[in-house]
Amino acid sequence: MSDATVDKTVRAARSAIKSTSEAASDAVDQAEHTLSDAARRIEKAVTEGVEHIRNHSKAYASEASDHIDDAQRYVAGRVRERPIAATGIAVGIGVLIGLLLAGGRNR
């Protein structure tokens, strides 16, 4: 091969390497941009999901608190109406729980 052919081939190879390097750099930049956008969208979705869960959990907690208050008033009313029966029931439940808890220890 002649020197001119070798020089032409070297220039063509260098040009190909340079254009390939630029294309790879552009691809990396585009991938970084795409991943950055995806990360922002995911972060926004997660933030909105957490906020949605937080809002609903507050509503559920409030509703549960209302039900517990109603049950407490109901039980307190029944205890005032029949204090001896309520005491007997409480003692019976306590004995039953004690037997269940102690049942495994005797063996």
N, C-alpha and C positions, 0 to 999 in steps of 0.2 A: 504494500500500500504506500501511496505517496504521503508526504508530510501534509499536504493540503487536505487530503482525505481524512487523515488522522485528526488534524485540527478541527475540521468540520464535524467529525463524529464526536469529539470531546465537547465542542460547543453545544451540539445537539443534546448530548447526555447531560451537560450542566443545565441547560435550559429545561430539560425534562425533569431533572431533580428539583430545580427551583419551582417550577409550576406544580409539581407533586407536593412539595413542602408547603407552598401557599394554599393549595387545595386542602391539605390535611389541617393546616392552621385554621382555615375558614370553617372546616367541619368541626373542629374542636370548639371554636368560638360559638358556633351555632348550637352544638350539643350543650355547652355550658349555659347558654341563654335559655334553651328549652328546659333543661333541668331546673334552672333557677325559677322559671315560670311555673313549672310543675310543683316545685317545693312551696311557692307562695300560694298556689291554689289548694294544695293539701293542707297547709297551715291554716288557711282561711276556713276550709271545710271542717277541720278538727276543732277550731275555735268555736265555730257556729254550733257544732254538735255538742260540745261541752256546755256552751251557754244554754242550749235547748234542754239538755239534761238537768242543768242547774235550776232552770225555771220550773220544769216539771217536778223535780224533787221537792222544791219549796212548796208547790201546790199540794203534792201528796203528803208531805209532812204536816202541813196545816190541816188537811182533811183528817189524817190519822190522829192528830192532837185533838181535834173536835170530837172524834169518836171515842177516844180515851176519856175525855172529860165527861161525855154523856154516860159512858159505862161507870165511871167513878160516881157520878151523881146517882145513878140507878142503884148501885151497890150500897152507897151510903144511905139512901132512902129505905132500902130493904132492911138494913141493919138497924136503923132507928125504929122501924115498925115491929121487928121481931128480934130483939137483941139476944135473947137466950138461944133461939134457933140458930142465929148467925154464929154465935160463939161455939155451939155444938158442931156445926158444919166445919168451922175453921179448925177445931180440935181434931175432928175426924180426918180432915184432909192432911193435917200435920202428921198424925199417926200413920196414915197410909203412905205418905212420902217417906217418913222415917223408916217404915218397914221395907219399902222398896230400896232405899239407899243402904240399909243395913243387911239386906237379904244376901248379898254376895260376900259379906264378911264372916258369916257364921259357918261357911262351908270350908 
